[in-house]
Amino acid sequence: MLGLAAIPLLIREALAKGDKPVRSGFHTLQGTVLLNDKPASLGGQVAPGDRISTGEKSMAVFVVERDAYLLRADSRMEIAQSSTGLKVLRVATGKMLSVFGRGEKRIELPTATIGIRGTAAYVEAGQEVSYICTCYGIAEIQARADPDAREVVETRHHDAPRYIYAKGAKNLITVAPVINHTDAELIMLEDLVGRMPPFYNPWEMKGNYGE
């Protein structure tokens, strides 16, 4: 869960920058990254209605308004907007880590719909089972296979990861471990939009990481 060696340096860099303007668009591109089926470019802007996909051994980090995203390899997502103005993130395949500013959003996975508020979330999209770790904040998780299968979680620090199944399981939403994302990545993403994660405590970090 923790990228121990990287966290102290990331914190020092973030604090040293102070209040900085948020720079939207792509910040990091590795390998094959497509925006609306065309090669993405550093600094290129991402807006509602856009589709982002990554190839094998590829990765993208980008900012949209006050939200920041890390899209891992072999992933495909769309940023949409409902008729009421709600931002909707449709993750068809792959893995996405995201941190969000204020306001409600919705993440749509093949097996689940997730309403989120003031949150960071890591998701993995699968046709039979999907995964979400609400890293901090509030999430309302609903299984697509049964509208009565739902759970609201409120977490501070990776407290309630969940698997959400498509069908066949006795319980469509089950407890899961923390997998495939780190606090160092969360600090990096929050720094891009001028914030620090709510779990950050300089005294705890000093004790834990030898600073």
C-alpha positions as CSV (number, residue, x, y, z in Angstrom):
1,M,0.0,0.0,0.0
2,L,2.8,2.4,0.8
3,G,5.7,3.5,-1.4
4,L,7.9,4.0,1.6
5,A,11.0,5.3,-0.1
6,A,9.2,7.7,-2.3
7,I,6.8,9.3,0.1
8,P,9.1,11.7,2.1
9,L,10.6,13.2,-1.1
10,L,7.1,13.6,-2.6
11,I,5.9,15.4,0.5
12,R,8.8,17.7,0.7
13,E,8.4,18.6,-3.0
14,A,4.7,19.2,-2.6
15,L,5.1,21.4,0.4
16,A,7.9,23.4,-1.2
17,K,5.8,24.3,-4.2
18,G,3.1,25.9,-2.0
19,D,0.0,27.2,-3.8
20,K,0.5,26.6,-7.5
21,P,-1.9,26.9,-10.4
22,V,-3.5,23.7,-11.5
23,R,-2.3,22.7,-14.9
24,S,-4.9,20.6,-16.8
25,G,-4.2,18.1,-19.5
26,F,-1.7,15.2,-19.8
27,H,1.3,15.4,-17.4
28,T,2.8,11.9,-18.0
29,L,2.6,9.6,-21.0
30,Q,4.4,6.3,-21.3
31,G,4.0,3.8,-24.2
32,T,0.8,4.0,-26.3
33,V,-1.8,6.4,-25.1
34,L,-4.7,7.4,-27.2
35,L,-7.1,10.3,-26.8
36,N,-10.3,9.8,-28.9
37,D,-8.4,7.1,-30.9
38,K,-5.5,9.5,-31.8
39,P,-2.0,9.7,-30.1
40,A,-2.1,11.8,-27.0
41,S,0.4,14.6,-26.4
42,L,1.9,16.1,-23.2
43,G,-0.2,19.1,-22.2
44,G,-3.1,18.0,-24.4
45,Q,-6.4,18.8,-22.9
46,V,-9.0,16.3,-21.7
47,A,-12.7,17.2,-21.6
48,P,-16.1,15.6,-21.0
49,G,-16.9,13.4,-23.9
50,D,-13.3,12.3,-24.4
51,R,-12.1,8.7,-24.4
52,I,-8.6,7.7,-23.1
53,S,-7.0,4.4,-23.7
54,T,-3.6,2.9,-22.9
55,G,-1.7,0.0,-24.6
56,E,0.5,-2.7,-23.2
57,K,3.2,-1.4,-20.8
58,S,1.7,2.0,-21.0
59,M,0.4,4.7,-18.6
60,A,-1.1,8.1,-18.5
61,V,-1.4,10.8,-15.8
62,F,-3.7,13.7,-16.5
63,V,-5.8,16.4,-14.9
64,V,-9.3,17.5,-15.7
65,E,-10.5,20.5,-13.7
66,R,-9.8,19.7,-10.0
67,D,-9.6,15.9,-10.6
68,A,-6.4,13.9,-11.3
69,Y,-6.1,10.5,-12.8
70,L,-3.6,7.7,-13.3
71,L,-4.6,5.2,-16.0
72,R,-2.6,2.0,-16.1
73,A,-1.8,-0.3,-19.0
74,D,-4.4,-1.9,-21.1
75,S,-7.2,0.4,-19.9
76,R,-10.0,2.2,-21.5
77,M,-12.2,5.0,-20.0
78,E,-14.5,7.7,-21.0
79,I,-15.3,11.0,-19.2
80,A,-18.9,11.8,-19.7
81,Q,-21.4,14.2,-18.2
82,S,-25.1,13.5,-17.4
83,S,-28.0,15.8,-18.3
84,T,-27.8,17.1,-14.7
85,G,-24.2,18.0,-15.1
86,L,-22.9,15.1,-13.0
87,K,-19.4,13.9,-14.1
88,V,-19.5,10.2,-15.1
89,L,-16.3,8.1,-15.5
90,R,-16.9,5.0,-17.5
91,V,-14.1,2.5,-17.1
92,A,-14.7,-0.3,-19.6
93,T,-11.4,-2.2,-19.0
94,G,-8.3,-1.8,-17.0
95,K,-7.2,0.0,-13.9
96,M,-7.6,3.7,-12.8
97,L,-6.5,5.6,-9.7
98,S,-8.2,9.0,-9.2
99,V,-8.5,11.9,-6.8
100,F,-11.4,14.2,-6.9
101,G,-12.2,17.8,-5.9
102,R,-15.6,18.7,-4.3
103,G,-18.8,17.6,-5.7
104,E,-20.5,14.3,-6.6
105,K,-19.2,12.1,-9.3
106,R,-20.1,8.6,-10.6
107,I,-17.8,5.7,-11.7
108,E,-19.4,3.1,-14.0
109,L,-17.7,-0.3,-14.1
110,P,-18.9,-3.4,-15.9
111,T,-20.3,-4.9,-12.7
112,A,-21.0,-1.8,-10.6
113,T,-22.1,1.8,-10.4
114,I,-20.4,3.9,-7.7
115,G,-21.4,7.3,-6.5
116,I,-18.6,9.2,-4.9
117,R,-18.1,12.4,-2.8
118,G,-14.8,14.1,-1.9
119,T,-12.9,10.9,-2.5
120,A,-10.0,9.1,-3.9
121,A,-10.6,5.8,-5.5
122,Y,-8.7,3.0,-7.2
123,V,-10.8,0.7,-9.5
124,E,-10.2,-2.4,-11.7
125,A,-12.8,-3.1,-14.3
126,G,-13.6,-6.7,-15.1
127,Q,-16.6,-8.4,-16.8
128,E,-17.1,-11.0,-14.1
129,V,-15.7,-9.1,-11.1
130,S,-14.6,-5.5,-10.5
131,Y,-12.7,-3.9,-7.7
132,I,-12.8,-0.6,-5.8
133,C,-10.7,0.8,-3.0
134,T,-12.2,4.0,-1.6
135,C,-8.9,5.3,-0.5
136,Y,-10.6,8.1,1.5
137,G,-14.0,9.7,1.4
138,I,-17.5,8.3,0.8
139,A,-18.6,5.9,-1.9
140,E,-22.0,4.3,-2.5
141,I,-21.5,1.0,-4.3
142,Q,-24.3,-0.7,-6.2
143,A,-24.0,-4.0,-8.1
144,R,-25.4,-3.9,-11.6
145,A,-26.8,-7.5,-11.2
146,D,-29.1,-6.6,-8.3
147,P,-30.3,-3.0,-7.5
148,D,-30.8,-4.1,-3.9
149,A,-27.1,-5.1,-3.5
150,R,-25.5,-1.9,-2.4
151,E,-23.2,-0.6,0.3
152,V,-22.1,2.9,1.5
153,V,-18.5,3.1,2.8
154,E,-16.8,6.0,4.4
155,T,-13.0,5.7,4.8
156,R,-9.9,7.7,5.8
157,H,-7.1,5.4,4.6
158,H,-7.9,2.4,2.4
159,D,-10.3,1.0,5.1
160,A,-12.9,-0.8,2.9
161,P,-11.9,-2.2,-0.4
162,R,-14.6,-4.3,-2.2
163,Y,-15.0,-6.8,-5.0
164,I,-18.3,-6.5,-7.0
165,Y,-19.4,-9.5,-8.9
166,A,-21.5,-9.7,-12.0
167,K,-23.6,-12.7,-11.0
168,G,-23.6,-16.1,-9.3
169,A,-22.0,-15.1,-6.0
170,K,-24.0,-15.4,-2.8
171,N,-22.9,-11.9,-1.9
172,L,-22.4,-9.6,-5.0
173,I,-20.3,-7.1,-2.9
174,T,-17.6,-8.7,-0.7
175,V,-14.6,-7.6,1.3
176,A,-11.3,-7.3,-0.6
177,P,-7.6,-6.6,0.2
178,V,-5.8,-3.4,-0.8
179,I,-4.1,-4.1,-4.1
180,N,-2.0,-2.4,-6.9
181,H,-1.9,1.2,-5.7
182,T,0.2,3.2,-3.3
183,D,0.1,6.3,-1.0
184,A,3.0,7.7,-3.0
185,E,0.8,7.7,-6.1
186,L,-2.0,9.4,-4.2
187,I,0.3,12.1,-3.0
188,M,1.6,12.7,-6.5
189,L,-1.9,13.0,-7.9
190,E,-3.2,15.3,-5.2
191,D,-0.1,17.5,-5.6
192,L,-1.0,18.0,-9.3
193,V,-4.3,19.7,-8.2
194,G,-2.7,21.6,-5.2
195,R,-3.9,19.3,-2.4
196,M,-2.5,16.8,0.1
197,P,-4.4,13.5,1.0
198,P,-6.4,13.8,4.2
199,F,-4.5,10.9,5.7
200,Y,-1.3,13.0,5.6
201,N,0.1,13.8,9.0
202,P,3.6,15.2,9.1
203,W,4.3,13.8,12.6
204,E,3.1,10.3,11.6
205,M,5.1,10.4,8.4
206,K,8.2,11.5,10.3
207,G,7.8,8.6,12.7
208,N,7.0,6.0,10.0
209,Y,9.5,7.0,7.3
210,G,12.6,8.0,9.3
211,E,12.5,11.7,8.5
